[in-house]
Amino acid sequence: MDDWSGINSNRIHSHSNADDKDHSQETLPLGKVRWQDFDQDLYVGATVVRPGQDPYARNKFNQVESDKLRMDRRCMTCCPSRAQRSIKGVCALSFSEGMMLQSGGAVCRHKQWKTDLPASTVVITFHNEARSALLRTVVSVLKKSPPHLVKEIILVDDYSDNAEDGALLGKIEKVRVLRNDRREGLMRSRVRGADAATASVLTFLDSHCECNEHWLEPLLERVAEDKTRVVSPIIDVINMDNFQYVGASADLKGGFDWNLVFKWDYMTLEQRRARQGNPIAPIKTPMIAGGLFVMDKDYFEELGKYDMMMDVWGGENLEISFRVWQCGGSLEIIPCSRVGHVFRKQHPYTFPGGSGTVFARNTRRAAEVWMDDFKNFYYAAVPSARNVPYGNIQSRLEMKKRLGCKPFKWYLENVYPELRVPDHQDIAFGALQQGQNCLDTLGHFADGVVGVYECHNAGGNQVPIRTQQECTERWPDGGALWSCTYPAVEVHSQSAAIIPAARPPLPSHGRPMLGSHLALRDRLGLSSRNTFSHHNLQAGKSVDEH
């Protein structure tokens, strides 16, 4: 067994002399150590990747690179702008994209935050997390936060294979460890941590994060001013392959499509211009990513905590976002607060019944409770979801009535007017299918590649909307998705690159068309699957969706 008696206050770490001075007079509870004196090498070394082992196998990120980093690696404060470079082992210093963002970064660095802010309990749930990533999350909270603002860190171990992953971190000051005696999933684990919290404000973090300088004060200040605010930092990117830290754009808001998958939306030009006078002002967001946010504890309880019938992961950010907005609260992203997060392409853990089924069940529960008749757009986008049982929602509907929550139509009109709602102009909504293959965006945006992929009935990349003004054509050298009146884009069979296409002449002897115009004609809610020729479209695979 590892010798944990080797922890002592004489170990040399990369913390500053100022850290020593700040903590030299502290009296710690028996058995506790300062984070600076925690033996990282002993803790992380017990689970390192051995030669010949796949560094991605356990966590779906490069554990070898994660394990190389010090638990308190230095991070320079990221400005509220899009990062242009990154430095291995050191967080990227973002370069601003104009005077607006330059002044915003300066304001963040020099802003004086209120000194009478409430302390917070930081709740971090995890299941089989890489020890190095979990340790950096904990240390970054303690190192980058004013000590009086972090009352405690509650780690909820959701039945990890090795109980010592969490238990050993309980030696660190302010850290409490709770361990589930069976797998509960994110939502129930977070509620357990929140129920045990002793502070008046809750801060939820994922277990693979790194907090930046002055990340906590801006969040607590907004909640202290109005307890119905639920606030999130700008979420920077920690690269899953090399663990470089790259600052994210401050021009993003959370949103979703009708398949109810979270996405980032760029602010409109008008919204960006409106922020020029105050680029660090809070950003109202229709949706939060869900992994990182701060919320008043009493309000969390009044608003119904989490839906305890949701399983493992997925859909909970939709549900809590709808609930906050529709029941009188608000969601904000705070530009002066930045926290890095490791984004992965796959889940590192298993889902009982399969991840697709669990996500569909959770999402159905959110849709059935909060979306009223607009839920039918979700079912049109993801028809397979209708076959997934979602359980009893009566208690959630009663809570919605008791809180006097607004209808989803209000949410669309007042919170997320940018989301296009299919209307009478839409003659089809769903997948274009021939045989077993469907037209697919392959995970790209409007300026990317479209092609074909095996139909999966899960919506996402395979859910185009077609209106009376849009048609589908097949040309000998490729395919095209047309506005029937205006030029659109052409898909070439060789490069499959989408480029602006000139409007072709009527097909008297030139390009043959699929019909005169192959437009989908089924109404929303009916089958929208139509035969189309895809032989000249390039097949491929989306790393994000498939």
N, C-alpha and C positions, 0 to 999 in steps of 0.2 A: 504494500500500500504506500502511496505517496506520503512523504514526511512533511506535514503542514506545520510542524513546529519550526520549520525554517523561516517562517515569516517573521521579520523583525524590522525595527525602525531604522536600522543602519543600512538597509539595501539602497543602492544607488539607482535612481530613476531619472527620467528626463524632465521632471517638474522643476519649476523655477524656485529661486530662493524666496521669492515673494510667497509662494505657496507654503514653504516651510514656516515663514514668519506668521502667516495667517493662521496656521493650525497649531503652532508650537504651544499655545497656552490651553488648547482644548483638552477636556477630560472626556475620554471615550468610555462607553459602557464596557464592562468586562467581556473579553472575547472579541471585541471589535477592533479593526485597524482602519487607519486612514487609507483612502484609495491609493495614495502615493506609496504606501508600504505593502500593498497587496502583491503577492508573488505571481506576476503574469506568466513567467516562464514555466513555473511548476503547474499552474492551472491549465494553460493552453497546451503545454508540451505533452500532457497525458492523452491528447486526442489528435495529434498531428497526422497528416496524410503520409503514409509510408511509401517508400520507393515502389513504383509499379502500380500504385493505386490511382484511380481517377480522382483528381482534385475537385471535380464537379459532382461526383456521385451522391454525396450525402446532402449537400446544401443547395445544389444547382447554381452555385457561384464558385469562383476559384478560391477554395479554402487555403491553398498554399500561399497565395498572395495576401489573403486576409491575415493569416497567422504570422506573416513577416512584420506586420505593422505594430508599432508600439500602441499600448492602450490609450495613450494620451497624445497621439500625433498632433502636431501643430497645424492649426487651420487659420488662415488669414480670413478676415471678415469679407464675405462676398457682398458686393454691391447689388442693388436690385436691378440687374440687367442680365443679358444673355452672356454666358461665359464664352470666351474665345480661345482659351487655352487651359490646360490643367497640368499639375505638377505631381509626379508620383510621390506619395507619402505626405504631401502637403496639399491642402485644399487650394483650388484654383482661385486666384484673385480675378474677379470678373472685370472686363473692360467695358465701359459704358458705350451705349449706342447713340449718344447725343448728350447735349448739355442737360436735358431733363433728367436723365438717369445719373449723370455725374453728380448733379446737385442732390438727387435723391439719396445716393450713397453717402454723401457728406453729411446730410441731415441725419441719417440713421446713426452714423458713427459719433456724432456730437450731441445727439438728443439726450436730454436729461429726463429719465423716467421717474415716475412718482416713487417715493421711498416708503410709502405706507401700503404697499400692495399686499394682498393676502398670500399666504404660503400655499403651496400646492403639493398634493400627493401625485407622484408620477407612477402610473400603472403600465407595466411592460409584461405582456404575455408572450410565451414562447413554447415551442415544441421541437425538440432536437435541434436547436439553433447551434451554429458553430460557436464554440466558446470564445474565440477571439472577437467575433462580431458582437456577441452579447456583452462581453466585458467592455468593449469600446463604447457601446451604447450607454452603459451605466456610468462609466468614467466621464464621458462627455457631458452627461447631465450634471454631475457633481463639479466638474472642473469649470464648465462654462456658465454656471448659474450662481447668482448671489446666494451664499449659504442660507440666509434667512428665508429665502423663497422656496426652498425645497425642504419640506417637512420630513418626507420619507420617499423612498422608492420601493414600491411593492412589485416583486417579480412573481408572476403566476406561472408556475411550471405546469403546462398542460400535459402531464403524464409522459414526459420525455423518457426515452429508454434508459438513460443514466441519470438518476436522481441527483447526483453530485454536480451536474451542470449548473443547477441553481443553488443547491445547498451550500456549496463552497463560496458562492458570492455573498451569502448571508453574513460572512465575516466582515464585509465592508461597512463602514459607517453609514447609517441611515437606510440600509438595505434590509427589507423583510422579504422572506421567501414563503410563498404558499404553494403547495403541490396538490394537484388534483389526483384523486385515487382512481380515475379513469379519464379517458379522452373526452373533453367537453367541447372543444372548439373555441374560436376567438370570442364569440359573443358572450357565452356563459362564463368564460374565464375572465373577461373584462368586468363583467358584473360582479363576480366574486371579489376581484381586486377593489372595485369601487365601493362595495359594501364594507370592506375592511379599512378603507381610507379614513384617516383622522383629520385631514385638512379640508377646508371649505371649497377648494377648487381641485378638479381632477385634470390631470394631463395624461393623455393616452399616447403611447409611442409603440411603434413596432420594435422588434428585437434586433434589427440590423440598421441602426441609425447612428448619426453623429451630429450632435448639436453644435451650432456655431456660436460665435461671440454674441452676447446680448439677445439670445433667442427667446428667453422666457419672459423678460420684462414687458415687451410690447404685447404679448398675448394676455398676460395677467391684467395689464392696464385696461384693455378693452372689456374683459369680463367683469372687472371690478366696477366699471362705469355702468354696465348694464348686464345683469345676470342672464338675460335671454339671448345673449350673443354666444355663438359657438364659433371659435376662431381657430384657424390653422396657419402654420408657417408656409412660406414658399418652400417647396420640397425640391432640394437640389439632388443631383444624380451622383451616386457612388457607383462607378463602373463595376459590373459584376465580374469582369475578366482581370482587370489590373488594379482595381480599387482606387483609381484616380477620382478625385472629387471635382465635379464640374457644376458651376452655378447655373441654375435654370432661369428662364425668362421670367420677368415680373409682369408680363403682358398676358398671362394665362388665367383662365377661370375653369372650374370644374363643370362638366356637363355630361350628357349621355345621348345616345341615339335610341330609336324605338326598340332596338333589341335589348335595351336596358343594360348596356355595358358602359362603364365609366370611360370618359375621354376628356382630354384637355382641349378647351376652345380658346383661340386667340381673341382678345378683345377686338371689337370693331374699331375702325379708324376714328370714328366719332368718340368712342369711349377713351381711346388713348389720348386724343387731343384734349378731352375734358380733364385729364389727369395731369396735364403739363404744369399747371400751377401748383399742384401738390402731389408729386409722384409717390410719396410714401403713405398716402391716404389708404385706409382699409379698402379692400376690393370685395364688393358683394359678389358672392358666387352661388349659383344654383345648386351646386353639389360639392361635397368634399371627398377627397380620395379615401378617407376613412381610417388610414393608418396612424395619423398624427393630428391631434386636435386637443383643445383646452375647453373645459365646460364647467360651469358652476355645479357643485355636487347636488345641492338641493334641486336645481333646475333639472339635472339629469334624472333625478328620482321622480320629480313631478311629471316629467314628460314621458315616463314609461321605460326608462333605462334602455335596454336592447330587447328585441323580440327573442325571448328565451326558447322559442320553438325553431329558430333558425339553427342550422348545423354547421360546424367546422369553420367555414369561411365563405364570403361572397354574398352580395346583395345587401349586406348590413349598412353599407354607406349610402345606398339608395334610400333605404327605409328611414334611417335617422335624418337624412337630408330632407326628404319629403315631410317628415314629422315635424322637424324644427320649423321649417318655413310655414307649413299649413296650420300649425298650432300656435303661431304668434311670435316665434323667435326669428333669428336671422343667422346666416352663415357668412363668414368673412375670411379672406386671406390677408395676412398682415405682412406687407413688403419688408419691414425691418426685421422680421423674424425668419431665420433660415435654418433648416435642418436637412442634412444629407440622408439619403435613403438608398439602399441597394435594391435596384429593380431587377427582377429575374424574369426569364422567359418561361419557366416552368415552376410548378409547385414542388417543393422538396419532400412533401409528405403525402400520404394516401388519404383518400376520402372514402368512407364507408358508402358503398353503392356507386362510386365513381364521381369524379369532380363535376362532370356535366350535369348529372342528376341532382347533386347537392346544390349547385349554383341555380339550376332551374327551379328547384323547390323553394329556395330562399327568395329568389326573385319573384316568383308567383305570389308568395305571401306579401311582399311589398306592394306588388301591383294590385292584388285583390283588396287590400286594406286602403290604399291611398290614391289610386288612380281613377277610381270611378269607372265610367264607361270608356275612358281613354285606354284602359287596359287592353281593349280589343286591338289597338294598334300594335301592342307588344305581341299578342298572340298571332297577328297576321305576319309579323316579322319573324317570330320564332314559333312556328306551328307545333313543333315537337313538345313545347312546354305544356300544352294542354293535356298531355298524357302523363304528366308528373304530379302525383298527389301532393298537396301542400298542407294538409292537416287542418286543425280547427283554428279559426281566426276570430272567434266570437269575442274573446276578451280584448283583443286589439281594436275591434270595431266599437266595443263599448267604451274603451278608453278614448278613442277618437271623438265619439259623441260627447263624452263627459268634458273633454277639453275644449269643445266648441271649435273644432278645427275647420278650416276653409276647404272648399272643394278643389279638386285638381285643376279645374278650369281656371281658378284664380291663380294658382301657381304658374300655369303656362302664360297667362296674360301679364302677370306682375313680376314674376321672378325670372322666368326663362322664355321671354318672347322670341329669342333667337331660334328656338327649336321649331323646325318646320312641322306643322301638323297637317297630315294628309287631308285633303278636302275634296270637293266635288270635281275639281280639275284633275284629280288623280284617277287614272283608269286602271292602275295596277300597282300592287305593292307586294313584293315577294321575290322569289327566285326564278331566273330563267334557266330552264333545264332541258337537256337532251340526253336521254339514256340515264346514266349514272353521274353525269357531269353537269355542273352549274357554272354560269358566269360568275366570276369572282374577282374582287379587287386585289387579291393576293397581298392584302395588308397595306397597300399603298394608298396615298391620298389622290386628290384630283389631278395632280401633275405626275402621277406615277404610272404603273403598269396594270392593265387588266388582262385577264385570261380566263382559263377554265380550271376547275378543281372538282374533285369528287364531292357530290352533294352531301352536306352533313346535317341539314335541317335545324341548324342552331342559329340561323340568322347571320348577324355579323357581316362578314365580307360578301355575303351572297344575298343581300336585301336591297336591290335598287328600287327607287320610286320612279314610276313612269307616269307622265301627265299627258293630257291631250295634245300638248305642244311638243312632246318628245317621242321619237320613233327609234327603232332599231333596224339597221340595214346590214347586209352582208355584201362585201365587195370581193372580187377575185383575189386581191392581194391583202385582205385583212377584214376587220370588222369595224363598225362605227356605231356609236351611241349619239343620236342626233337630236337637236332641237329641230322640229319639223319646219320651223320658220327661219331660224338663225343658224350660222355655222357653229359646229361643235368640235368634236375631237375625232381623230382617226386612230385606229389600232392597227399597226402594221404587223404582218405575220413574221417578219424576220427579226426585227429588234424589239417588237412589242412596245415601242415607246409611243406614248400619247402625244400627238402634236396637233396644233390647230389645223383644221381641214377646210378646204374651200368647198362651198356648196356645189355638188355635182349637178350636171344637167339631168333633165328627165330621162328615164331609162329607155329611150327608143331603140338605141343600138349600142349604148355605152356600157356602163357598169350594171350588171344584173342585180336586182334587188330581191330581197326575200319578201315576196308579195310585191305590192307597190310600196308599202311601208309596213314592216312588221311591228305593230304597236300592240302592247298587251291590252286586252279588252275586258278582262274580268274585273269586277268591282271589288273593292276592299272587303275582306272577310270571306271571299270565295277563293277557289283555287286560282292562283296566278301563274301556274306553271305552263309554259308554252314551248313547243318544239322550236329550236333554232339551230342553225348550222354553226358549229364552233370549230370546224376543221382548220381554219386559218387563224385562230386565236391561240396564243402561246399558253400551254399549260404550265403551272408552277405551283409553288407552295408558299404560304405566308407563315413566317416564323412566329408571328404574333398571335394568330388566330387558330392555327391548325396544329 
